[in-house]
Amino acid sequence: MTSPFNKTLLLSALAILLFSPMFVLHQIGPFDFWWWMSTNLVLLLAICFLSDRDYLILLKKDISEGLGRKIGMGLISAFLLYLLFLIGNYLSRNWFDFAGSGIAGVYSFKGDAAGIRIAFLMLLLIGPGEELLWRGYLQRKLSLKTGKWAGFIIALLLYTGVHIFTGNIMLILAALICGLFWGWIYLKYNSMVINVISHTVWDVVVFLLIPFN
C-alpha cells in the first residue's frame, strides 16, 4: 500500500506533469489556458479530497471559527501583496530591460478569453483551487512529514518550479514572491480561508481590475 507521503509525492509529480505543458502551449485548439487550468485543478483537487478524507473536516472547522476575522485578514493581505507588486512593477521596469516584455507576456495568457469568463473561473475555481492544492494540501502534507519549515520550502519550490517552463523571468519571480507570501501566511495562521480570499482577490485585481500592463 502506498504511504501518505508517497501519495503526496505522486500528486506533486502529477501537478508538474499537468501544469508544465499548459504554461508552455497556453492552448490546444478551443481548449484555452483558462479551461486547461480549471480542468487540471478539478482533477488534482478530486485526488486530494479522495486521498485525504480529513481534509474536508479541516476546511469545515476553518470556516466555522472566526470567519469574519479571517476574511478581513485575507482582504488585507491581498491589498499588501498588491502594493508589493505595484512597487516591484515600477522598480523592475526601471532596472531591467526585459521586465516590460516579461510582464506583457504574463498578460498574454488572457488570449481571446472574455474578461467575465476569466473572472468567473478565478473567483470560483482557480484562486481557491490553487490554494487548496499548493498550500492546503501539499504544504500541509509535506509539513507533517518533514516539519513545517521544510514543508513550506518544498511546496514553494514546487509552486515556483511549474512556472519555470514558461521561460518568463518576471512570471517566475512573481510565482516565487507569491509562493513565499501565501506559504508563510498558511504556515503562520493555518487557515485556508485567509489564503483563499487573499489569492482570489489578488488574482482578480492584478489580472482584470487594476493590471500592471
C-alpha positions as CSV (number, residue, x, y, z in Angstrom):
1,M,0.0,0.0,0.0
2,T,1.3,3.5,-0.9
3,S,2.1,5.6,2.2
4,P,0.5,9.0,2.7
5,F,3.9,10.7,2.0
6,N,4.4,8.7,-1.2
7,K,0.9,9.7,-2.3
8,T,1.9,13.3,-1.8
9,L,5.0,12.9,-3.9
10,L,3.0,11.3,-6.6
11,L,0.5,14.1,-6.6
12,S,3.3,16.6,-6.8
13,A,4.7,14.9,-9.8
14,L,1.3,14.8,-11.4
15,A,0.8,18.5,-10.8
16,I,4.1,19.2,-12.5
17,L,3.1,16.9,-15.4
18,L,-0.3,18.6,-15.9
19,F,0.8,22.3,-15.4
20,S,4.0,22.3,-17.4
21,P,2.6,21.8,-20.9
22,M,-0.2,24.3,-20.1
23,F,2.3,27.0,-19.3
24,V,4.3,26.2,-22.5
25,L,1.5,25.8,-25.0
26,H,-1.2,28.0,-23.5
27,Q,-3.9,26.5,-25.7
28,I,-4.8,23.4,-27.6
29,G,-7.4,24.2,-30.2
30,P,-10.5,25.7,-28.5
31,F,-9.2,24.4,-25.1
32,D,-7.6,27.6,-23.9
33,F,-5.4,28.3,-20.9
34,W,-8.3,29.1,-18.6
35,W,-10.2,25.9,-19.3
36,W,-7.0,24.0,-19.1
37,M,-6.0,25.4,-15.7
38,S,-9.5,24.8,-14.4
39,T,-9.6,21.2,-15.6
40,N,-6.2,20.5,-14.0
41,L,-7.3,21.9,-10.7
42,V,-10.6,19.9,-10.7
43,L,-8.7,16.7,-11.4
44,L,-5.9,17.3,-8.8
45,L,-8.4,18.5,-6.1
46,A,-10.5,15.5,-6.6
47,I,-7.5,13.3,-5.9
48,C,-6.6,15.4,-2.9
49,F,-10.0,15.0,-1.3
50,L,-10.3,11.3,-2.2
51,S,-6.9,10.5,-0.8
52,D,-7.3,12.6,2.4
53,R,-10.7,12.3,3.9
54,D,-9.7,14.5,6.9
55,Y,-9.1,17.5,4.5
56,L,-12.8,18.4,4.3
57,I,-13.2,18.2,8.0
58,L,-10.3,20.6,8.5
59,L,-11.9,23.0,6.0
60,K,-15.3,22.9,7.7
61,K,-13.6,23.7,11.0
62,D,-11.6,26.5,9.5
63,I,-14.8,28.1,8.1
64,S,-16.7,27.7,11.4
65,E,-14.1,29.6,13.6
66,G,-13.6,33.3,13.3
67,L,-14.8,33.6,9.7
68,G,-15.2,37.4,9.6
69,R,-11.8,38.0,11.0
70,K,-10.2,35.6,8.5
71,I,-12.0,37.2,5.6
72,G,-10.7,40.6,6.8
73,M,-7.1,39.2,7.1
74,G,-7.4,37.7,3.6
75,L,-8.5,41.1,2.1
76,I,-5.8,43.0,3.9
77,S,-3.1,40.5,2.8
78,A,-4.3,40.8,-0.8
79,F,-4.0,44.5,-0.6
80,L,-0.5,44.3,0.9
81,L,0.6,41.9,-1.8
82,Y,-0.8,44.2,-4.5
83,L,1.2,47.1,-3.0
84,L,4.3,45.0,-3.1
85,F,3.8,44.1,-6.7
86,L,3.0,47.8,-7.5
87,I,6.4,48.8,-6.2
88,G,8.1,45.8,-7.9
89,N,6.5,46.7,-11.2
90,Y,7.8,50.3,-11.0
91,L,11.3,49.3,-10.0
92,S,11.7,46.3,-12.3
93,R,10.7,48.4,-15.4
94,N,13.3,50.9,-14.5
95,W,16.1,48.4,-13.6
96,F,15.6,45.6,-16.2
97,D,15.2,45.9,-19.9
98,F,13.3,42.6,-20.1
99,A,10.8,43.5,-17.4
100,G,8.3,45.2,-19.8
101,S,8.1,42.4,-22.3
102,G,8.0,39.8,-19.4
103,I,5.1,41.5,-17.8
104,A,3.3,41.8,-21.1
105,G,4.0,38.1,-21.6
106,V,2.1,37.3,-18.4
107,Y,-1.0,39.2,-19.6
108,S,-0.8,37.4,-22.9
109,F,-2.2,34.4,-21.1
110,K,-5.6,36.1,-21.3
111,G,-5.7,35.5,-25.1
112,D,-9.1,35.9,-26.6
113,A,-10.9,34.9,-23.4
114,A,-13.7,37.2,-22.2
115,G,-12.9,39.0,-19.0
116,I,-16.2,37.8,-17.5
117,R,-15.2,34.2,-18.0
118,I,-11.8,34.7,-16.6
119,A,-13.3,36.4,-13.5
120,F,-15.8,33.7,-13.1
121,L,-13.2,30.9,-13.2
122,M,-10.8,32.9,-11.0
123,L,-13.4,33.5,-8.3
124,L,-15.0,30.1,-8.2
125,L,-12.2,27.7,-9.1
126,I,-8.7,29.0,-10.0
127,G,-8.0,31.2,-7.0
128,P,-9.5,28.9,-4.4
129,G,-8.2,25.8,-6.2
130,E,-4.6,26.8,-6.3
131,E,-4.5,27.5,-2.5
132,L,-6.4,24.3,-1.7
133,L,-3.8,22.4,-3.8
134,W,-0.5,24.1,-3.2
135,R,-0.8,25.2,0.4
136,G,-3.8,23.4,1.9
137,Y,-2.9,20.0,0.6
138,L,0.8,19.9,-0.5
139,Q,2.3,22.2,2.0
140,R,0.3,20.7,4.9
141,K,1.0,17.1,4.0
142,L,4.7,17.8,3.3
143,S,5.0,19.6,6.6
144,L,3.5,16.7,8.5
145,K,6.3,14.5,7.2
146,T,9.3,16.9,7.0
147,G,8.5,19.7,9.5
148,K,6.7,23.0,8.9
149,W,9.7,24.9,7.5
150,A,10.9,22.1,5.2
151,G,7.3,21.6,4.0
152,F,7.0,25.3,3.3
153,I,10.2,25.4,1.3
154,I,9.4,22.2,-0.7
155,A,5.9,23.4,-1.5
156,L,7.4,26.8,-2.5
157,L,9.9,25.1,-4.9
158,L,7.2,23.0,-6.5
159,Y,4.9,26.0,-6.9
160,T,7.6,28.2,-8.4
161,G,9.1,25.2,-10.4
162,V,6.0,24.7,-12.5
163,H,6.3,28.3,-13.8
164,I,9.9,27.8,-14.9
165,F,8.7,26.1,-18.1
166,T,7.3,29.4,-19.3
167,G,10.8,30.8,-19.6
168,N,9.4,34.1,-18.4
169,I,11.7,35.5,-15.7
170,M,9.1,38.0,-14.5
171,L,6.4,35.3,-14.1
172,I,8.9,33.0,-12.3
173,L,9.8,35.8,-9.9
174,A,6.1,36.6,-9.4
175,A,5.4,33.0,-8.6
176,L,8.3,32.9,-6.1
177,I,7.1,36.0,-4.3
178,C,3.5,34.8,-4.2
179,G,4.6,31.4,-3.1
180,L,6.7,32.9,-0.3
181,F,3.8,35.2,0.7
182,W,1.0,32.7,0.7
183,G,3.1,29.9,2.0
184,W,4.2,32.0,5.0
185,I,0.6,33.1,5.7
186,Y,-0.5,29.5,5.7
187,L,2.4,28.5,7.9
188,K,1.6,31.2,10.4
189,Y,-2.2,31.1,10.5
190,N,-3.0,27.6,9.3
191,S,-6.2,28.9,7.6
192,M,-7.4,28.2,4.1
193,V,-10.0,30.9,4.4
194,I,-7.3,33.6,4.7
195,N,-5.3,32.1,1.9
196,V,-8.2,31.6,-0.5
197,I,-9.5,35.1,0.0
198,S,-6.0,36.6,-0.4
199,H,-5.2,34.6,-3.6
200,T,-8.6,35.0,-5.2
201,V,-8.9,38.7,-4.6
202,W,-5.3,39.4,-5.7
203,D,-5.8,37.4,-8.9
204,V,-8.8,39.3,-10.0
205,V,-7.4,42.7,-9.1
206,V,-4.0,42.1,-10.7
207,F,-5.2,40.4,-13.8
208,L,-8.5,42.2,-14.5
209,L,-9.3,45.2,-12.4
210,I,-6.0,47.1,-11.9
211,P,-3.4,45.3,-14.1
212,F,0.2,46.3,-14.5
213,N,0.2,46.3,-18.3
